[in-house]
Amino acid sequence: MAGFLTYSVLGMSCDHCRAAISEQVGAVSGVESVDVDLATSIVTVHGTAVSDTAVRDAIGEAGYDVASHG
């Protein structure tokens, strides 16, 4: 079943931020798409059977911190 996860990510401010997070999170197993909204600092991940831990780790690998998720 497809679904989505949302994360509030600290420190995103430019297209480089968007690209770095999109690349890292997009490589996580099950991820179908990644939406990075710089204005709200929200990252939305769409996919099937996506691991919350793996997404958080990918965001960290991109150099950012997850404040929370919904």
PyMOL Python script that loads the backbone (N, CA, C, O; Angstrom):
from pymol import cmd

cmd.read_pdbstr("""\
ATOM      1  N   MET A   1       0.847  -1.192   0.000  1.00  0.00           N
ATOM      2  CA  MET A   1       0.000   0.000   0.000  1.00  0.00           C
ATOM      3  C   MET A   1       0.884   1.245   0.000  1.00  0.00           C
ATOM      4  O   MET A   1       1.775   1.379   0.839  1.00  0.00           O
ATOM      5  N   ALA A   2       0.640   2.135  -0.925  1.00  0.00           N
ATOM      6  CA  ALA A   2       1.409   3.379  -1.010  1.00  0.00           C
ATOM      7  C   ALA A   2       0.921   4.365   0.040  1.00  0.00           C
ATOM      8  O   ALA A   2      -0.250   4.364   0.417  1.00  0.00           O
ATOM      9  N   GLY A   3       1.826   5.193   0.499  1.00  0.00           N
ATOM     10  CA  GLY A   3       1.482   6.202   1.481  1.00  0.00           C
ATOM     11  C   GLY A   3       2.518   7.302   1.466  1.00  0.00           C
ATOM     12  O   GLY A   3       3.323   7.406   0.541  1.00  0.00           O
ATOM     13  N   PHE A   4       2.489   8.123   2.504  1.00  0.00           N
ATOM     14  CA  PHE A   4       3.482   9.186   2.576  1.00  0.00           C
ATOM     15  C   PHE A   4       3.880   9.447   4.012  1.00  0.00           C
ATOM     16  O   PHE A   4       3.135   9.162   4.950  1.00  0.00           O
ATOM     17  N   LEU A   5       5.074   9.995   4.160  1.00  0.00           N
ATOM     18  CA  LEU A   5       5.624  10.423   5.440  1.00  0.00           C
ATOM     19  C   LEU A   5       6.018  11.877   5.292  1.00  0.00           C
ATOM     20  O   LEU A   5       6.462  12.291   4.221  1.00  0.00           O
ATOM     21  N   THR A   6       5.863  12.663   6.352  1.00  0.00           N
ATOM     22  CA  THR A   6       6.283  14.061   6.298  1.00  0.00           C
ATOM     23  C   THR A   6       7.284  14.332   7.414  1.00  0.00           C
ATOM     24  O   THR A   6       7.204  13.767   8.504  1.00  0.00           O
ATOM     25  N   TYR A   7       8.229  15.216   7.106  1.00  0.00           N
ATOM     26  CA  TYR A   7       9.291  15.567   8.043  1.00  0.00           C
ATOM     27  C   TYR A   7       9.515  17.069   8.033  1.00  0.00           C
ATOM     28  O   TYR A   7       9.495  17.703   6.978  1.00  0.00           O
ATOM     29  N   SER A   8       9.726  17.631   9.207  1.00  0.00           N
ATOM     30  CA  SER A   8      10.149  19.014   9.336  1.00  0.00           C
ATOM     31  C   SER A   8      11.672  18.974   9.434  1.00  0.00           C
ATOM     32  O   SER A   8      12.232  18.398  10.367  1.00  0.00           O
ATOM     33  N   VAL A   9      12.341  19.603   8.444  1.00  0.00           N
ATOM     34  CA  VAL A   9      13.789  19.494   8.344  1.00  0.00           C
ATOM     35  C   VAL A   9      14.433  20.862   8.590  1.00  0.00           C
ATOM     36  O   VAL A   9      14.064  21.860   7.971  1.00  0.00           O
ATOM     37  N   LEU A  10      15.386  20.882   9.494  1.00  0.00           N
ATOM     38  CA  LEU A  10      16.056  22.119   9.868  1.00  0.00           C
ATOM     39  C   LEU A  10      17.157  22.482   8.875  1.00  0.00           C
ATOM     40  O   LEU A  10      17.877  21.606   8.396  1.00  0.00           O
ATOM     41  N   GLY A  11      17.287  23.770   8.567  1.00  0.00           N
ATOM     42  CA  GLY A  11      18.422  24.269   7.810  1.00  0.00           C
ATOM     43  C   GLY A  11      18.302  24.294   6.301  1.00  0.00           C
ATOM     44  O   GLY A  11      19.266  24.644   5.621  1.00  0.00           O
ATOM     45  N   MET A  12      17.156  23.937   5.756  1.00  0.00           N
ATOM     46  CA  MET A  12      16.998  23.972   4.288  1.00  0.00           C
ATOM     47  C   MET A  12      16.707  25.401   3.851  1.00  0.00           C
ATOM     48  O   MET A  12      15.855  26.074   4.431  1.00  0.00           O
ATOM     49  N   SER A  13      17.436  25.870   2.798  1.00  0.00           N
ATOM     50  CA  SER A  13      17.197  27.250   2.381  1.00  0.00           C
ATOM     51  C   SER A  13      17.382  27.513   0.889  1.00  0.00           C
ATOM     52  O   SER A  13      17.096  28.615   0.421  1.00  0.00           O
ATOM     53  N   CYS A  14      17.858  26.512   0.130  1.00  0.00           N
ATOM     54  CA  CYS A  14      18.172  26.798  -1.270  1.00  0.00           C
ATOM     55  C   CYS A  14      17.966  25.561  -2.149  1.00  0.00           C
ATOM     56  O   CYS A  14      17.624  24.483  -1.662  1.00  0.00           O
ATOM     57  N   ASP A  15      18.182  25.742  -3.444  1.00  0.00           N
ATOM     58  CA  ASP A  15      18.024  24.631  -4.383  1.00  0.00           C
ATOM     59  C   ASP A  15      19.034  23.521  -4.125  1.00  0.00           C
ATOM     60  O   ASP A  15      18.739  22.351  -4.367  1.00  0.00           O
ATOM     61  N   HIS A  16      20.221  23.871  -3.636  1.00  0.00           N
ATOM     62  CA  HIS A  16      21.198  22.830  -3.288  1.00  0.00           C
ATOM     63  C   HIS A  16      20.642  21.942  -2.177  1.00  0.00           C
ATOM     64  O   HIS A  16      20.801  20.722  -2.214  1.00  0.00           O
ATOM     65  N   CYS A  17      19.994  22.553  -1.194  1.00  0.00           N
ATOM     66  CA  CYS A  17      19.378  21.791  -0.099  1.00  0.00           C
ATOM     67  C   CYS A  17      18.345  20.826  -0.670  1.00  0.00           C
ATOM     68  O   CYS A  17      18.332  19.642  -0.333  1.00  0.00           O
ATOM     69  N   ARG A  18      17.489  21.343  -1.528  1.00  0.00           N
ATOM     70  CA  ARG A  18      16.440  20.531  -2.150  1.00  0.00           C
ATOM     71  C   ARG A  18      17.055  19.353  -2.913  1.00  0.00           C
ATOM     72  O   ARG A  18      16.597  18.218  -2.784  1.00  0.00           O
ATOM     73  N   ALA A  19      18.081  19.626  -3.700  1.00  0.00           N
ATOM     74  CA  ALA A  19      18.706  18.581  -4.509  1.00  0.00           C
ATOM     75  C   ALA A  19      19.378  17.529  -3.636  1.00  0.00           C
ATOM     76  O   ALA A  19      19.247  16.335  -3.904  1.00  0.00           O
ATOM     77  N   ALA A  20      20.086  17.947  -2.610  1.00  0.00           N
ATOM     78  CA  ALA A  20      20.802  17.014  -1.734  1.00  0.00           C
ATOM     79  C   ALA A  20      19.827  16.081  -1.025  1.00  0.00           C
ATOM     80  O   ALA A  20      20.045  14.871  -0.970  1.00  0.00           O
ATOM     81  N   ILE A  21      18.762  16.643  -0.488  1.00  0.00           N
ATOM     82  CA  ILE A  21      17.779  15.824   0.217  1.00  0.00           C
ATOM     83  C   ILE A  21      17.037  14.921  -0.762  1.00  0.00           C
ATOM     84  O   ILE A  21      16.827  13.743  -0.476  1.00  0.00           O
ATOM     85  N   SER A  22      16.640  15.454  -1.902  1.00  0.00           N
ATOM     86  CA  SER A  22      15.931  14.650  -2.895  1.00  0.00           C
ATOM     87  C   SER A  22      16.770  13.466  -3.349  1.00  0.00           C
ATOM     88  O   SER A  22      16.251  12.359  -3.491  1.00  0.00           O
ATOM     89  N   GLU A  23      18.058  13.684  -3.579  1.00  0.00           N
ATOM     90  CA  GLU A  23      18.944  12.615  -4.035  1.00  0.00           C
ATOM     91  C   GLU A  23      19.106  11.529  -2.977  1.00  0.00           C
ATOM     92  O   GLU A  23      18.973  10.342  -3.277  1.00  0.00           O
ATOM     93  N   GLN A  24      19.391  11.930  -1.749  1.00  0.00           N
ATOM     94  CA  GLN A  24      19.617  10.954  -0.678  1.00  0.00           C
ATOM     95  C   GLN A  24      18.339  10.186  -0.332  1.00  0.00           C
ATOM     96  O   GLN A  24      18.358   8.959  -0.234  1.00  0.00           O
ATOM     97  N   VAL A  25      17.245  10.899  -0.148  1.00  0.00           N
ATOM     98  CA  VAL A  25      15.996  10.251   0.234  1.00  0.00           C
ATOM     99  C   VAL A  25      15.441   9.428  -0.930  1.00  0.00           C
ATOM    100  O   VAL A  25      14.864   8.361  -0.720  1.00  0.00           O
ATOM    101  N   GLY A  26      15.615   9.923  -2.146  1.00  0.00           N
ATOM    102  CA  GLY A  26      15.136   9.204  -3.320  1.00  0.00           C
ATOM    103  C   GLY A  26      15.793   7.854  -3.504  1.00  0.00           C
ATOM    104  O   GLY A  26      15.241   6.989  -4.185  1.00  0.00           O
ATOM    105  N   ALA A  27      16.962   7.651  -2.911  1.00  0.00           N
ATOM    106  CA  ALA A  27      17.677   6.382  -3.023  1.00  0.00           C
ATOM    107  C   ALA A  27      17.204   5.343  -2.005  1.00  0.00           C
ATOM    108  O   ALA A  27      17.616   4.184  -2.070  1.00  0.00           O
ATOM    109  N   VAL A  28      16.347   5.745  -1.070  1.00  0.00           N
ATOM    110  CA  VAL A  28      15.847   4.827  -0.046  1.00  0.00           C
ATOM    111  C   VAL A  28      14.866   3.844  -0.687  1.00  0.00           C
ATOM    112  O   VAL A  28      14.035   4.229  -1.509  1.00  0.00           O
ATOM    113  N   SER A  29      14.970   2.596  -0.307  1.00  0.00           N
ATOM    114  CA  SER A  29      14.099   1.552  -0.833  1.00  0.00           C
ATOM    115  C   SER A  29      12.630   1.883  -0.607  1.00  0.00           C
ATOM    116  O   SER A  29      12.225   2.230   0.503  1.00  0.00           O
ATOM    117  N   GLY A  30      11.835   1.773  -1.670  1.00  0.00           N
ATOM    118  CA  GLY A  30      10.403   2.009  -1.587  1.00  0.00           C
ATOM    119  C   GLY A  30       9.969   3.430  -1.876  1.00  0.00           C
ATOM    120  O   GLY A  30       8.780   3.683  -2.074  1.00  0.00           O
ATOM    121  N   VAL A  31      10.920   4.375  -1.904  1.00  0.00           N
ATOM    122  CA  VAL A  31      10.577   5.775  -2.152  1.00  0.00           C
ATOM    123  C   VAL A  31      10.247   5.964  -3.636  1.00  0.00           C
ATOM    124  O   VAL A  31      11.034   5.599  -4.509  1.00  0.00           O
ATOM    125  N   GLU A  32       9.077   6.538  -3.903  1.00  0.00           N
ATOM    126  CA  GLU A  32       8.651   6.807  -5.274  1.00  0.00           C
ATOM    127  C   GLU A  32       8.855   8.269  -5.658  1.00  0.00           C
ATOM    128  O   GLU A  32       9.160   8.568  -6.812  1.00  0.00           O
ATOM    129  N   SER A  33       8.689   9.187  -4.696  1.00  0.00           N
ATOM    130  CA  SER A  33       8.924  10.605  -4.964  1.00  0.00           C
ATOM    131  C   SER A  33       9.213  11.338  -3.663  1.00  0.00           C
ATOM    132  O   SER A  33       8.831  10.903  -2.576  1.00  0.00           O
ATOM    133  N   VAL A  34       9.902  12.466  -3.811  1.00  0.00           N
ATOM    134  CA  VAL A  34      10.264  13.305  -2.673  1.00  0.00           C
ATOM    135  C   VAL A  34       9.898  14.738  -3.013  1.00  0.00           C
ATOM    136  O   VAL A  34      10.291  15.247  -4.063  1.00  0.00           O
ATOM    137  N   ASP A  35       9.145  15.397  -2.134  1.00  0.00           N
ATOM    138  CA  ASP A  35       8.795  16.804  -2.327  1.00  0.00           C
ATOM    139  C   ASP A  35       9.449  17.601  -1.212  1.00  0.00           C
ATOM    140  O   ASP A  35       9.196  17.351  -0.033  1.00  0.00           O
ATOM    141  N   VAL A  36      10.292  18.564  -1.584  1.00  0.00           N
ATOM    142  CA  VAL A  36      10.975  19.410  -0.609  1.00  0.00           C
ATOM    143  C   VAL A  36      10.422  20.818  -0.738  1.00  0.00           C
ATOM    144  O   VAL A  36      10.614  21.474  -1.762  1.00  0.00           O
ATOM    145  N   ASP A  37       9.733  21.286   0.301  1.00  0.00           N
ATOM    146  CA  ASP A  37       9.146  22.625   0.305  1.00  0.00           C
ATOM    147  C   ASP A  37      10.026  23.527   1.173  1.00  0.00           C
ATOM    148  O   ASP A  37       9.975  23.466   2.401  1.00  0.00           O
ATOM    149  N   LEU A  38      10.828  24.358   0.521  1.00  0.00           N
ATOM    150  CA  LEU A  38      11.749  25.223   1.258  1.00  0.00           C
ATOM    151  C   LEU A  38      11.030  26.267   2.106  1.00  0.00           C
ATOM    152  O   LEU A  38      11.514  26.638   3.175  1.00  0.00           O
ATOM    153  N   ALA A  39       9.885  26.739   1.641  1.00  0.00           N
ATOM    154  CA  ALA A  39       9.149  27.785   2.355  1.00  0.00           C
ATOM    155  C   ALA A  39       8.647  27.307   3.716  1.00  0.00           C
ATOM    156  O   ALA A  39       8.600  28.080   4.673  1.00  0.00           O
ATOM    157  N   THR A  40       8.272  26.030   3.798  1.00  0.00           N
ATOM    158  CA  THR A  40       7.734  25.498   5.055  1.00  0.00           C
ATOM    159  C   THR A  40       8.710  24.562   5.770  1.00  0.00           C
ATOM    160  O   THR A  40       8.432  24.113   6.883  1.00  0.00           O
ATOM    161  N   SER A  41       9.841  24.267   5.145  1.00  0.00           N
ATOM    162  CA  SER A  41      10.839  23.332   5.674  1.00  0.00           C
ATOM    163  C   SER A  41      10.274  21.925   5.855  1.00  0.00           C
ATOM    164  O   SER A  41      10.667  21.200   6.768  1.00  0.00           O
ATOM    165  N   ILE A  42       9.344  21.549   4.970  1.00  0.00           N
ATOM    166  CA  ILE A  42       8.706  20.236   5.044  1.00  0.00           C
ATOM    167  C   ILE A  42       9.177  19.369   3.883  1.00  0.00           C
ATOM    168  O   ILE A  42       9.208  19.804   2.732  1.00  0.00           O
ATOM    169  N   VAL A  43       9.540  18.137   4.210  1.00  0.00           N
ATOM    170  CA  VAL A  43       9.879  17.128   3.209  1.00  0.00           C
ATOM    171  C   VAL A  43       8.792  16.067   3.269  1.00  0.00           C
ATOM    172  O   VAL A  43       8.521  15.501   4.328  1.00  0.00           O
ATOM    173  N   THR A  44       8.172  15.801   2.123  1.00  0.00           N
ATOM    174  CA  THR A  44       7.140  14.771   2.029  1.00  0.00           C
ATOM    175  C   THR A  44       7.676  13.657   1.141  1.00  0.00           C
ATOM    176  O   THR A  44       8.141  13.891   0.026  1.00  0.00           O
ATOM    177  N   VAL A  45       7.596  12.442   1.668  1.00  0.00           N
ATOM    178  CA  VAL A  45       8.116  11.267   0.976  1.00  0.00           C
ATOM    179  C   VAL A  45       6.945  10.352   0.636  1.00  0.00           C
ATOM    180  O   VAL A  45       6.192   9.948   1.522  1.00  0.00           O
ATOM    181  N   HIS A  46       6.793  10.026  -0.640  1.00  0.00           N
ATOM    182  CA  HIS A  46       5.739   9.131  -1.102  1.00  0.00           C
ATOM    183  C   HIS A  46       6.365   7.806  -1.498  1.00  0.00           C
ATOM    184  O   HIS A  46       7.431   7.773  -2.112  1.00  0.00           O
ATOM    185  N   GLY A  47       5.695   6.707  -1.143  1.00  0.00           N
ATOM    186  CA  GLY A  47       6.209   5.410  -1.541  1.00  0.00           C
ATOM    187  C   GLY A  47       5.473   4.277  -0.877  1.00  0.00           C
ATOM    188  O   GLY A  47       4.438   4.464  -0.236  1.00  0.00           O
ATOM    189  N   THR A  48       6.035   3.083  -1.047  1.00  0.00           N
ATOM    190  CA  THR A  48       5.450   1.869  -0.513  1.00  0.00           C
ATOM    191  C   THR A  48       6.431   1.206   0.441  1.00  0.00           C
ATOM    192  O   THR A  48       7.582   0.955   0.085  1.00  0.00           O
ATOM    193  N   ALA A  49       5.970   0.925   1.650  1.00  0.00           N
ATOM    194  CA  ALA A  49       6.793   0.256   2.667  1.00  0.00           C
ATOM    195  C   ALA A  49       8.115   0.990   2.898  1.00  0.00           C
ATOM    196  O   ALA A  49       9.177   0.368   2.946  1.00  0.00           O
ATOM    197  N   VAL A  50       8.042   2.297   3.039  1.00  0.00           N
ATOM    198  CA  VAL A  50       9.233   3.123   3.261  1.00  0.00           C
ATOM    199  C   VAL A  50       9.578   3.120   4.748  1.00  0.00           C
ATOM    200  O   VAL A  50       8.708   3.324   5.594  1.00  0.00           O
ATOM    201  N   SER A  51      10.830   2.891   5.054  1.00  0.00           N
ATOM    202  CA  SER A  51      11.301   2.875   6.434  1.00  0.00           C
ATOM    203  C   SER A  51      11.526   4.298   6.947  1.00  0.00           C
ATOM    204  O   SER A  51      12.297   5.061   6.365  1.00  0.00           O
ATOM    205  N   ASP A  52      10.848   4.643   8.037  1.00  0.00           N
ATOM    206  CA  ASP A  52      11.023   5.951   8.664  1.00  0.00           C
ATOM    207  C   ASP A  52      12.485   6.151   9.062  1.00  0.00           C
ATOM    208  O   ASP A  52      13.052   7.222   8.844  1.00  0.00           O
ATOM    209  N   THR A  53      13.081   5.134   9.635  1.00  0.00           N
ATOM    210  CA  THR A  53      14.476   5.220  10.061  1.00  0.00           C
ATOM    211  C   THR A  53      15.400   5.463   8.878  1.00  0.00           C
ATOM    212  O   THR A  53      16.323   6.272   8.965  1.00  0.00           O
ATOM    213  N   ALA A  54      15.156   4.765   7.772  1.00  0.00           N
ATOM    214  CA  ALA A  54      16.000   4.928   6.586  1.00  0.00           C
ATOM    215  C   ALA A  54      15.881   6.340   6.022  1.00  0.00           C
ATOM    216  O   ALA A  54      16.878   6.914   5.583  1.00  0.00           O
ATOM    217  N   VAL A  55      14.673   6.906   6.029  1.00  0.00           N
ATOM    218  CA  VAL A  55      14.485   8.276   5.533  1.00  0.00           C
ATOM    219  C   VAL A  55      15.206   9.260   6.448  1.00  0.00           C
ATOM    220  O   VAL A  55      15.895  10.162   5.971  1.00  0.00           O
ATOM    221  N   ARG A  56      15.050   9.093   7.748  1.00  0.00           N
ATOM    222  CA  ARG A  56      15.748   9.976   8.698  1.00  0.00           C
ATOM    223  C   ARG A  56      17.265   9.900   8.514  1.00  0.00           C
ATOM    224  O   ARG A  56      17.954  10.919   8.544  1.00  0.00           O
ATOM    225  N   ASP A  57      17.773   8.684   8.324  1.00  0.00           N
ATOM    226  CA  ASP A  57      19.211   8.502   8.102  1.00  0.00           C
ATOM    227  C   ASP A  57      19.644   9.188   6.803  1.00  0.00           C
ATOM    228  O   ASP A  57      20.706   9.809   6.754  1.00  0.00           O
ATOM    229  N   ALA A  58      18.825   9.077   5.753  1.00  0.00           N
ATOM    230  CA  ALA A  58      19.153   9.700   4.459  1.00  0.00           C
ATOM    231  C   ALA A  58      19.184  11.218   4.578  1.00  0.00           C
ATOM    232  O   ALA A  58      20.054  11.871   4.002  1.00  0.00           O
ATOM    233  N   ILE A  59      18.246  11.774   5.316  1.00  0.00           N
ATOM    234  CA  ILE A  59      18.235  13.224   5.530  1.00  0.00           C
ATOM    235  C   ILE A  59      19.497  13.640   6.277  1.00  0.00           C
ATOM    236  O   ILE A  59      20.095  14.671   5.969  1.00  0.00           O
ATOM    237  N   GLY A  60      19.903  12.833   7.263  1.00  0.00           N
ATOM    238  CA  GLY A  60      21.145  13.090   7.993  1.00  0.00           C
ATOM    239  C   GLY A  60      22.355  13.002   7.083  1.00  0.00           C
ATOM    240  O   GLY A  60      23.268  13.821   7.184  1.00  0.00           O
ATOM    241  N   GLU A  61      22.373  12.006   6.184  1.00  0.00           N
ATOM    242  CA  GLU A  61      23.485  11.853   5.240  1.00  0.00           C
ATOM    243  C   GLU A  61      23.587  13.057   4.313  1.00  0.00           C
ATOM    244  O   GLU A  61      24.678  13.411   3.867  1.00  0.00           O
ATOM    245  N   ALA A  62      22.454  13.685   4.025  1.00  0.00           N
ATOM    246  CA  ALA A  62      22.441  14.883   3.181  1.00  0.00           C
ATOM    247  C   ALA A  62      22.946  16.108   3.953  1.00  0.00           C
ATOM    248  O   ALA A  62      23.206  17.156   3.362  1.00  0.00           O
ATOM    249  N   GLY A  63      23.083  15.967   5.276  1.00  0.00           N
ATOM    250  CA  GLY A  63      23.633  17.044   6.102  1.00  0.00           C
ATOM    251  C   GLY A  63      22.589  17.874   6.839  1.00  0.00           C
ATOM    252  O   GLY A  63      22.861  19.008   7.233  1.00  0.00           O
ATOM    253  N   TYR A  64      21.392  17.313   7.028  1.00  0.00           N
ATOM    254  CA  TYR A  64      20.305  18.053   7.674  1.00  0.00           C
ATOM    255  C   TYR A  64      19.741  17.255   8.830  1.00  0.00           C
ATOM    256  O   TYR A  64      19.940  16.044   8.924  1.00  0.00           O
ATOM    257  N   ASP A  65      19.032  17.952   9.713  1.00  0.00           N
ATOM    258  CA  ASP A  65      18.427  17.321  10.877  1.00  0.00           C
ATOM    259  C   ASP A  65      16.916  17.344  10.769  1.00  0.00           C
ATOM    260  O   ASP A  65      16.325  18.336  10.343  1.00  0.00           O
ATOM    261  N   VAL A  66      16.291  16.230  11.161  1.00  0.00           N
ATOM    262  CA  VAL A  66      14.835  16.147  11.201  1.00  0.00           C
ATOM    263  C   VAL A  66      14.383  16.699  12.545  1.00  0.00           C
ATOM    264  O   VAL A  66      14.818  16.229  13.596  1.00  0.00           O
ATOM    265  N   ALA A  67      13.502  17.707  12.506  1.00  0.00           N
ATOM    266  CA  ALA A  67      12.968  18.288  13.743  1.00  0.00           C
ATOM    267  C   ALA A  67      11.860  17.397  14.285  1.00  0.00           C
ATOM    268  O   ALA A  67      11.779  17.156  15.490  1.00  0.00           O
ATOM    269  N   SER A  68      11.011  16.913  13.394  1.00  0.00           N
ATOM    270  CA  SER A  68       9.875  16.072  13.800  1.00  0.00           C
ATOM    271  C   SER A  68       9.270  15.495  12.525  1.00  0.00           C
ATOM    272  O   SER A  68       9.709  15.811  11.419  1.00  0.00           O
ATOM    273  N   HIS A  69       8.280  14.664  12.688  1.00  0.00           N
ATOM    274  CA  HIS A  69       7.553  14.165  11.522  1.00  0.00           C
ATOM    275  C   HIS A  69       6.099  13.963  11.893  1.00  0.00           C
ATOM    276  O   HIS A  69       5.744  13.839  13.065  1.00  0.00           O
ATOM    277  N   GLY A  70       5.264  13.931  10.862  1.00  0.00           N
ATOM    278  CA  GLY A  70       3.834  13.757  11.106  1.00  0.00           C
ATOM    279  C   GLY A  70       3.331  12.516  10.463  1.00  0.00           C
ATOM    280  O   GLY A  70       2.144  12.206  10.564  1.00  0.00           O
TER     281      GLY A  70
END
""", "prot")
cmd.dss("prot")
cmd.show_as("cartoon", "prot")
cmd.util.cbc("prot")
cmd.orient("prot")
